[in-house]
């Protein structure tokens, strides 16, 4: 059985937040893997929760391995919760927060390793499976983020 390593680079909070729904770029390209992103809104008040939902559907004939997500969260936001599910079953990623040095100055860089082919965690995304990744962020500053 052949495998492929898929990398999804997530930059939704650097891109305009007013994109309510978008497709994301996968690397390498040319595979039947659908990746989508949905944002709960763009106008944020103090204490509001911004929900980012990512969906990855494996339409290939092989399992996805090496999958991870990376997010640069602006300092005005606090990560309050994240949930990752494959076919509605919770999975536990390897989570890293406040990676130093930051990829983007003034942002909190976070990584979620879904599957590490050489260690833990081992969470392959089998053919036909759907992964849903939901981030919840609160804001300490009122504004329209772009």
Secondary structure, DSSP 4 states (H G I P E B T S, - for coil): ---EE-EE---TTTS-TT--EEE--EES-SS-EEEEEEES-SEE-TT-EEEEEEEEEE-SSS-EES-EEEEEEETTEEEEEEEEEETTEE---EEE-S-SS-SSTTEEEEEEES--TTSS----B-TT-EEEEEEEEEESS-EE--
